[in-house]
């Protein structure tokens, strides 16, 4: 495990799970800390203020790092949180940027409720976690970028999903069934409410790639900008598995904004 991935996990586990948020933020972040998390102010002071209150309100914190990897510039982690003995269960997807001294200087996240039973019987987080195929990182990152740009962006061609996604694609979205066809049917619907606008971050290592994208949901009743995180597992040149998180973009952020 890289030093950077270790520090991202430690900020979570030592700082939030174990309640040592002051020590952790001072140990693992640089002189400047830019924050994009909803409701958390910029800087170390903002982190300490937010998690001081969080730790007091949530004395029981079961936090597990499910997946994580390092692309050299950024670290990505997916975490599961069970707060106050199942009072709330969350999946958090986080991106961290580092300085030349391996200190965290910027953070983005998207948080959604945990689902324990998707249409095909999965959960929000189950499935493979091991990072393999390190020699295929670049081609797998390119594959995912092409999937989003060419098939899922506004004006894209959903027919191209058949080139990028395996037929037996495994889906962890709480509303969508397994299989490439279910994904294709959703994407090709001209009235689909969710559209991708821009890829903000793309962090990959080996067979895993995570993206943070600007998206918009417009179903005729609601027109809302969203931060969308997608996690893709790639095998033999095709996307074979997918996890995601989505969160509304706040209208009046207290920090640098969601992106």
Buried (B, 14 or more C-beta within 10 A) or exposed (E): EBEBBBBBBBBBBBBBBBBBBBEBBEBBBBEEBBBBBBEBBBBBEBBBBBBEEBBEEBEEBEBEBBBBBBBEEBBBBBBBBBBEEEEEBBBBBBBBBBEEEEBBBBBBBBBBEBBEEBEBEBBBBBBBEEBEBEEBBEEBBEBBBEBBBBBBBEEBEBEBBBBBBBEEBBBBBBEBBBBBBBBBBBBEEEEBBBBBBEBBBBBBBBBBBBBBBBBBBBEEEEEBBBBBBBBBBBBEEBBBBBBBBBBBBBEEBBBBEBB
